[in-house]
């Protein structure tokens, strides 16, 4: 089950049922099952505090993923997304907000699926997956 919540921001995701279906299809295409996945939309300062507290990273990011999977091939977790940062990214990369939001939501799912972006090679693989799934 994919759910969404807000923390310290007013945000409505009008296309959530469509996005939920799209993400479910991606999870299935990666030969995994969907457990409990929570999207928590928040502000840039809120996500910065989580980044500092849990990862000891003192910088802004658009998404943090906390894997809570306990069963093989079933993904579960909390995916925090900074709505402020997604908006800034959309402007910077000349993308519509909804497209950048989908990319960031997908990025969190890819982390739950085991993809990482710690080095250049992993980043390239992650970006390749993002591009492929965003085109669906």
C-alpha positions in Angstrom: 0.0 0.0 0.0 1.3 3.4 -0.9 0.1 6.3 1.2 1.0 10.0 1.5 1.1 12.4 4.3 2.2 16.0 4.8 4.5 17.4 7.5 4.7 21.2 8.0 3.5 22.0 4.5 0.1 22.4 2.8 0.2 20.1 -0.2 -2.3 18.2 -2.2 -1.4 15.5 -4.8 -4.4 15.4 -7.1 -3.0 12.7 -9.3 -2.0 10.3 -6.5 -4.1 7.4 -7.7 -2.5 7.5 -11.1 1.0 7.8 -9.6 0.3 5.0 -7.1 -0.6 2.7 -10.1 2.5 3.8 -12.0 4.8 3.2 -9.0 3.1 -0.2 -8.4 3.9 -1.2 -12.0 7.5 -0.2 -11.6 7.9 -2.2 -8.4 6.4 -5.3 -10.2 8.6 -4.7 -13.2 11.6 -4.9 -10.8 10.3 -8.3 -9.6 9.4 -7.0 -6.1 6.2 -6.8 -4.1 4.8 -3.6 -2.6 4.7 -3.5 1.2 3.8 -0.3 3.1 5.3 2.8 1.5 4.7 6.2 3.0 5.4 9.4 1.2 5.8 12.3 3.6 5.8 15.7 1.9 7.6 18.4 3.9 9.5 21.6 3.8 13.2 22.2 3.0 14.1 23.0 6.6 12.3 19.9 7.9 14.1 17.6 5.5 17.5 19.3 6.3 16.9 18.4 10.0 16.2 14.8 9.1 19.3 14.7 6.9 21.4 16.1 9.8 19.9 13.9 12.5 19.8 10.5 10.7 22.6 10.7 8.1 24.9 13.4 9.6 24.7 15.3 6.3 24.5 19.1 6.7 23.0 20.0 3.3 19.7 20.2 1.5 18.3 17.4 -0.5 15.0 16.7 -2.3 14.4 13.2 -1.0 15.4 10.9 1.9 14.5 7.3 1.9 14.3 5.1 5.0 14.1 1.5 4.1 11.9 -0.6 6.5 11.7 -3.7 4.4 11.6 -6.9 6.4 10.6 -9.5 3.8 12.6 -10.6 0.8 11.5 -9.0 -2.5 9.0 -6.8 -0.7 9.8 -3.2 -0.3 8.5 -1.0 2.5 9.7 2.3 3.8 9.2 6.1 4.4 10.1 8.5 1.6 10.4 12.1 2.7 10.2 14.7 -0.1 10.9 18.4 0.2 8.2 20.2 -1.8 10.3 23.4 -1.7 13.4 21.6 -3.2 11.3 19.9 -5.8 10.0 23.3 -6.9 13.5 24.7 -7.0 14.7 21.7 -9.0 11.9 22.1 -11.5 12.8 25.7 -12.1 16.5 24.9 -12.3 16.1 22.1 -14.8 13.3 23.7 -16.8 10.8 20.9 -15.9 7.2 21.1 -15.0 6.7 20.7 -11.2 4.6 17.5 -11.6 7.4 15.8 -13.7 10.1 16.7 -11.2 7.9 15.4 -8.4 7.4 12.1 -10.2 11.2 11.8 -10.7 11.8 12.3 -7.0 9.0 9.9 -6.0 10.5 7.3 -8.3 14.0 8.0 -7.0 12.8 7.0 -3.5 11.3 3.8 -4.8 14.5 3.0 -6.7 16.4 3.3 -3.4 14.0 0.9 -1.7 14.6 -1.5 -4.6 18.3 -1.5 -3.8 19.7 1.1 -6.2 22.2 3.6 -4.8 23.7 6.8 -6.0 26.9 7.0 -3.8 29.3 7.1 -6.7 29.3 8.2 -10.4 28.6 4.7 -11.8 25.7 4.2 -9.4 24.4 7.7 -10.2 24.4 6.9 -13.9 22.5 3.6 -13.4 20.0 5.4 -11.2 19.5 8.2 -13.8 19.1 5.6 -16.6 16.4 3.8 -14.5 14.7 7.1 -13.8 14.6 8.1 -17.5 13.3 4.7 -18.5 10.5 4.6 -16.0 9.5 8.3 -16.4 8.9 7.6 -20.1 6.2 5.1 -19.3 
